[in-house]
């Protein structure tokens, strides 16, 4: 299993989430980038980045029961599965810009949540495959150590 697929499976754990979120487009995003010709690479890179970003937001949502993060992850997932170009991705996400702003303004998070938000920001800033792969590796390491039961008890 690739690092990307591991991250997806750590983020979308419930059977209903697996059925809904782990679509062929989502599961194949990283491999799609690797196999893309030069002309397709920018779009395929954006799809891969959307998969990583959606996973991070879903982990954040589940860690602290943050509805804004969950809804934003859904926006990213929808864009990954329906957009036909980088411009289409921007258009879809741009419609929900306020939602993404709320993640940073209306959110109280613990250290693990801060680390997830940092990785999310680095995912958005990643402009090269090696940078995105580095974020992906760090995200898997962090996700494996998250204690969702403890987070629920703290609320």
GUPA-430331 format. One record per residue (C-alpha): residue number from 1; x, y, z; residue in one letter. Coordinates in Angstrom, 1 decimal. Example, Ala and Ser with C-alpha at 12.3 -4.5 7.8 and 13.67 -1.06 7.14 Angstrom:
BEGIN
[r 1, [12.3, -4.5, 7.8], "A"],
[r 2, [13.7, -1.1, 7.1], "S"],
end
This chain:
BEGIN
[r 1, [0.0, 0.0, 0.0], "X"],
[r 2, [1.3, 3.4, -0.9], "X"],
[r 3, [1.8, 6.2, 1.6], "X"],
[r 4, [-1.0, 8.1, 0.0], "X"],
[r 5, [-3.4, 5.2, 0.3], "X"],
[r 6, [-2.3, 4.6, 3.9], "X"],
[r 7, [-3.2, 8.2, 4.7], "X"],
[r 8, [-6.6, 7.9, 3.0], "X"],
[r 9, [-7.4, 4.8, 5.0], "X"],
[r 10, [-6.3, 6.4, 8.3], "X"],
[r 11, [-8.5, 9.4, 7.6], "X"],
[r 12, [-11.5, 7.5, 6.3], "X"],
[r 13, [-11.8, 4.6, 8.7], "X"],
[r 14, [-15.6, 3.9, 9.0], "X"],
[r 15, [-17.0, 1.4, 6.5], "X"],
[r 16, [-19.5, 4.1, 5.3], "X"],
[r 17, [-16.6, 6.5, 4.8], "X"],
[r 18, [-14.6, 4.0, 2.9], "X"],
[r 19, [-17.6, 3.4, 0.5], "X"],
[r 20, [-18.3, 7.1, 0.0], "X"],
[r 21, [-14.9, 8.7, 0.0], "X"],
[r 22, [-12.4, 6.1, -1.3], "X"],
[r 23, [-13.6, 6.3, -4.8], "X"],
[r 24, [-11.4, 5.2, -7.7], "X"],
[r 25, [-10.6, 8.9, -8.5], "X"],
[r 26, [-9.5, 9.5, -4.9], "X"],
[r 27, [-7.6, 6.2, -4.5], "X"],
[r 28, [-5.9, 6.7, -7.9], "X"],
[r 29, [-4.9, 10.4, -7.5], "X"],
[r 30, [-1.2, 9.9, -6.6], "X"],
[r 31, [-0.7, 7.1, -9.2], "X"],
[r 32, [-2.6, 9.2, -11.7], "X"],
[r 33, [0.0, 12.0, -11.2], "X"],
[r 34, [2.9, 9.6, -11.6], "X"],
[r 35, [1.5, 8.1, -14.8], "X"],
[r 36, [0.4, 11.4, -16.3], "X"],
[r 37, [2.0, 12.8, -19.4], "X"],
[r 38, [3.6, 16.3, -19.1], "X"],
[r 39, [0.4, 18.1, -20.2], "X"],
[r 40, [-1.8, 16.3, -17.6], "X"],
[r 41, [0.6, 16.6, -14.7], "X"],
[r 42, [-0.6, 20.0, -13.3], "X"],
[r 43, [-4.1, 18.7, -13.1], "X"],
[r 44, [-3.2, 15.3, -11.7], "X"],
[r 45, [-0.9, 17.0, -9.1], "X"],
[r 46, [-3.8, 19.1, -8.0], "X"],
[r 47, [-6.0, 16.0, -7.6], "X"],
[r 48, [-3.3, 14.3, -5.5], "X"],
[r 49, [-3.0, 17.4, -3.4], "X"],
[r 50, [-6.8, 17.5, -2.9], "X"],
[r 51, [-6.7, 13.9, -1.6], "X"],
[r 52, [-3.9, 14.7, 0.9], "X"],
[r 53, [-5.7, 17.9, 2.0], "X"],
[r 54, [-9.1, 16.2, 2.4], "X"],
[r 55, [-7.5, 13.5, 4.5], "X"],
[r 56, [-5.9, 16.0, 6.8], "X"],
[r 57, [-9.1, 17.9, 7.2], "X"],
[r 58, [-11.0, 14.7, 7.9], "X"],
[r 59, [-8.5, 13.7, 10.6], "X"],
[r 60, [-8.9, 17.2, 12.1], "X"],
[r 61, [-12.7, 16.9, 12.0], "X"],
[r 62, [-12.7, 13.5, 13.7], "X"],
[r 63, [-10.1, 14.5, 16.3], "X"],
[r 64, [-12.2, 17.4, 17.6], "X"],
[r 65, [-15.6, 16.9, 16.0], "X"],
[r 66, [-15.1, 20.0, 13.9], "X"],
[r 67, [-18.0, 20.4, 11.5], "X"],
[r 68, [-16.3, 23.1, 9.4], "X"],
[r 69, [-13.3, 20.9, 8.8], "X"],
[r 70, [-15.6, 18.0, 7.9], "X"],
[r 71, [-17.6, 20.2, 5.4], "X"],
[r 72, [-14.3, 21.5, 3.9], "X"],
[r 73, [-13.0, 18.0, 3.5], "X"],
[r 74, [-16.2, 17.2, 1.6], "X"],
[r 75, [-15.7, 20.2, -0.7], "X"],
[r 76, [-12.2, 19.0, -1.5], "X"],
[r 77, [-13.4, 15.4, -2.1], "X"],
[r 78, [-16.1, 16.7, -4.4], "X"],
[r 79, [-13.6, 18.8, -6.4], "X"],
[r 80, [-11.2, 15.8, -6.7], "X"],
[r 81, [-14.0, 13.6, -8.1], "X"],
[r 82, [-15.7, 16.1, -10.4], "X"],
[r 83, [-13.3, 18.8, -11.5], "X"],
[r 84, [-12.0, 18.5, -15.1], "X"],
[r 85, [-9.2, 21.0, -14.8], "X"],
[r 86, [-7.1, 23.0, -12.3], "X"],
[r 87, [-9.4, 26.0, -13.1], "X"],
[r 88, [-12.4, 23.9, -12.3], "X"],
[r 89, [-10.9, 22.9, -9.0], "X"],
[r 90, [-10.2, 26.6, -8.2], "X"],
[r 91, [-13.8, 27.5, -9.1], "X"],
[r 92, [-15.3, 24.8, -7.0], "X"],
[r 93, [-13.2, 25.6, -3.9], "X"],
[r 94, [-13.5, 29.3, -4.4], "X"],
[r 95, [-17.3, 29.0, -4.0], "X"],
[r 96, [-16.7, 27.8, -0.5], "X"],
[r 97, [-13.9, 30.2, 0.4], "X"],
[r 98, [-15.6, 31.4, 3.6], "X"],
[r 99, [-15.8, 27.8, 4.9], "X"],
[r 100, [-12.0, 27.4, 4.6], "X"],
[r 101, [-11.5, 30.7, 6.4], "X"],
[r 102, [-13.7, 29.5, 9.3], "X"],
[r 103, [-11.4, 26.5, 9.8], "X"],
[r 104, [-8.7, 28.9, 11.0], "X"],
[r 105, [-10.9, 31.5, 12.8], "X"],
[r 106, [-13.6, 29.4, 14.6], "X"],
[r 107, [-11.4, 26.5, 15.7], "X"],
[r 108, [-9.9, 25.6, 19.0], "X"],
[r 109, [-7.5, 22.8, 18.6], "X"],
[r 110, [-5.0, 20.9, 20.7], "X"],
[r 111, [-1.4, 20.2, 19.8], "X"],
[r 112, [-2.4, 17.4, 17.4], "X"],
[r 113, [-4.9, 19.6, 15.8], "X"],
[r 114, [-2.3, 22.4, 15.3], "X"],
[r 115, [0.0, 19.8, 13.7], "X"],
[r 116, [-2.8, 18.8, 11.3], "X"],
[r 117, [-3.5, 22.4, 10.4], "X"],
[r 118, [0.2, 23.0, 9.8], "X"],
[r 119, [0.3, 20.0, 7.5], "X"],
[r 120, [-2.8, 21.2, 5.7], "X"],
[r 121, [-1.2, 24.6, 5.1], "X"],
[r 122, [2.0, 22.9, 3.9], "X"],
[r 123, [-0.1, 20.8, 1.5], "X"],
[r 124, [-1.7, 23.9, 0.0], "X"],
[r 125, [1.8, 25.4, -0.3], "X"],
[r 126, [3.4, 22.3, -1.8], "X"],
[r 127, [4.3, 23.2, -5.4], "X"],
[r 128, [6.4, 20.1, -6.2], "X"],
[r 129, [5.8, 16.4, -5.9], "X"],
[r 130, [8.7, 15.9, -3.4], "X"],
[r 131, [7.2, 18.5, -1.1], "X"],
[r 132, [3.8, 16.9, -1.2], "X"],
[r 133, [5.3, 13.5, -0.6], "X"],
[r 134, [7.1, 14.8, 2.5], "X"],
[r 135, [3.9, 16.2, 3.9], "X"],
[r 136, [2.2, 12.9, 3.1], "X"],
[r 137, [4.9, 11.0, 5.0], "X"],
[r 138, [4.6, 13.3, 8.0], "X"],
[r 139, [0.8, 13.1, 7.9], "X"],
[r 140, [0.8, 9.3, 8.0], "X"],
[r 141, [3.2, 9.4, 11.0], "X"],
[r 142, [1.0, 11.8, 12.8], "X"],
[r 143, [-2.3, 10.0, 11.9], "X"],
[r 144, [-1.0, 6.7, 13.3], "X"],
[r 145, [-0.5, 8.4, 16.7], "X"],
[r 146, [-3.8, 10.2, 17.0], "X"],
[r 147, [-6.0, 9.1, 19.8], "X"],
[r 148, [-9.6, 9.8, 18.8], "X"],
[r 149, [-11.1, 8.3, 21.9], "X"],
[r 150, [-9.1, 10.6, 24.2], "X"],
[r 151, [-10.1, 13.6, 22.1], "X"],
[r 152, [-13.8, 12.6, 22.6], "X"],
[r 153, [-13.3, 12.3, 26.3], "X"],
[r 154, [-11.7, 15.7, 26.6], "X"],
[r 155, [-14.8, 17.4, 25.2], "X"],
end
